[in-house]
């Protein structure tokens, strides 16, 4: 409203000063400075930036932070067209790492294309530790003395190049490893924002149901084109009868020998296996031979991609996989 002309100049000056002060207060509030309720809210709920390597780890991070809009989770690889094993990040991908509070990833060299480029101030949390198998969880401040986890490339570092010693990097099928990562991530989020629970109860509840369903599967034989579901099979009563030579070659990212492929095809055609588990997102010529043999035999196929379908998420992806296993092994 325009001031009446009869108001003294001193009054105008006083009001102007008050207006400047008010603007200053508003700016302080908008910038998270001390002031009224808005600044307190910003201080209590700081913006937290999270970058995840693949949709799987992004989905888990989102579930942990569910209901807390101040946690922003950005996923680098969120489609089934790219094989995470072979992915080459773009400059745009790497730019997303700038200012990230957390980088959530698989580990075990699976997504080192991202973790190796993490900002020095980012806390990297990975599901796979050195040797995997025990659900170890990384997480570290790069280069910090005595930091939890490791410096990439250091001797004895937690995490390694995919395929080393036949290591299976697909740890999202290891419910214990996923639970450990989720709790670890929740703990660190809680340290930044105390309104976020320090434990990932929602994630653990869902994982618990998956584990129970896997344990309830009947005793059946399956054959696989690669190791992607190895950890899931381990907790079930299913037996993987894939020839060892075939499995070892695939784990080392090489083509199995002609003899190993022939033996695997023989097992499929003989009817010794009840289902073939394959990964179309990382299909090889040897794997395709098994798929063709299984289709000719009328064997049930269970396909598992490296990442969820577009519009899906990790939890729906796991539910679908277990449902297909349940149907294939009835």
Secondary structure, DSSP 8 states (H G I E B T S, - for coil): ----TTS-HHHHHHHHHHHHHHHHHHHHHHTT-SSSHHHHHHHHS--EEEEEEEHHHHHHHHHHTTT-TTEEEEEEE-SSSS-TTT----HHHHHTTTT-SEEEEEETTTTHHHHTT--TTSEEEEEE-TT-SS-----EETT-TT-SS--TT-TT-SS--TTGGG----GGG-HHHHHHHHHHHHHHHHHH-TTS-SS-HHHHHHHHHHHHHHHTS-S-EEEESSSTTHHHHHTSS-EE---HHHHHHHHTTS---HHHHHHHHHHHHHT--SEEEE-GGG--HHHHHHHHHHHHHT-EEEE--SS--TT--HHHHHHHHHHHHHHHT-
